[in-house]
Amino acid sequence: MGDRAYVRITCRREDVGRFEEIGFVEDDAESDVAVFFGWHDAGCEYDGSMFASDGSGEYREVLSTPNESLALVRVMPDGTIAERDLDCVREYYSALAVARADLGITEAG
């Protein structure tokens, strides 16, 4: 049996077909480059993450906590922050804000 995890994607109704083409199945959907955001749980071989696209063609993904929608930044053994992780988190939240606005979603979460 393969590794499976739950994934949630929020996108425009007219973009649903794009996600179906790559194997996603529409299940009570809320709504060349699509604006979307979502998250997936951790599996045996990968960590959970949150992701967003603001329609610019850039895909932003960050590690996330398993029980809250919070992005993670790794801390190295010497106590320093993994700077690239911090940059990725900032880029993710920026893309998420644009995607939410574009999709007309105002509530956080």
Secondary structure, DSSP 8 states (H G I E B T S, - for coil): ------EEEEE-GGGHHHHHHTT---SS------EEEEEE---SSS--EEEEEESSS-EEEEEB-SSSS-B---B-TTS-B-HHHHHHHHHHHHHHHHHHHHTT--S--
